[in-house]
């Protein structure tokens, strides 16, 4: 099985990390919640979410167990 490192979780994680880091560099002025008073720490949520998504994207997917009936057909198909 070939593992795809560049999947959608990693793409979204890079985007979230970029937004979070840019928000930290700008002092919390770039990342804010519209309609709410800004505390300047909203960028932390983006960094944590990006880190979790990056961790999830690098985990290999688990393969389900094959049924005994499907195994001979799968071997003959190769």
Secondary structure as UniProt FT lines:
FT   HELIX           8..25
FT   TURN            26..28
FT   TURN            34..35
FT   HELIX           43..58
FT   HELIX           68..77
//
